Amino acid sequence: MSRPRRFTRTADLGFGADLFDRASRSLINWDMHRGAGLLVVVDGPATPGRTVTLHPRSGPSAWLRLSAPCEVTEIYDDDTTRGFTYRALPGHPERGRETFMVSHDPATDVVRLTINAESEHATWLARIGAPIARAEQDRITRRYLAALRDPGTARR
């Protein structure tokens, strides 16, 4: 059994309530995931209980035709914070959860994306390819952060 990996990544997206609204809409409607280069198979926005299957379009995961089924477990929606948490479902190469949060600090007007994740390898392929699996997870996370820096240009 592998040791769980935990990490937090943040990116300042810019300033203003308008950006907060656009970025959080992009997040909830899966545009951040699409903008990160993933094929997103889902039948609506992130809501509790909704399942989504993610398919990388590039990198080692795409070459291996891996899919990553997940289920949304929580939604966060208030005046300054919006986002969701999903958990990996059977068939996902990792076991764990990931939280995506867009926040707006009224004092500084800064809009920020925060990603918190906890995971461990769930398949034999992920375990034997652990360094590649971790590098792929890091690559996708960097692409998530970059995708919301300009939420108006996320790919469909």
Secondary structure, DSSP 8 states (H G I E B T S, - for coil): ----EEEEEEEEEEESHHHHHHHHHHHHTTHHHHHTTEEEE-SSS--TT-EEEEEESSHHHHHTT--EEEEEEEEEESSSEEEEEEEE-TTSSEEEEEEEEEEE-TTT-EEEEEEEEEEEE-SHHHHHTHHHHHHHHHHHHHHHHHHHHSGGG---
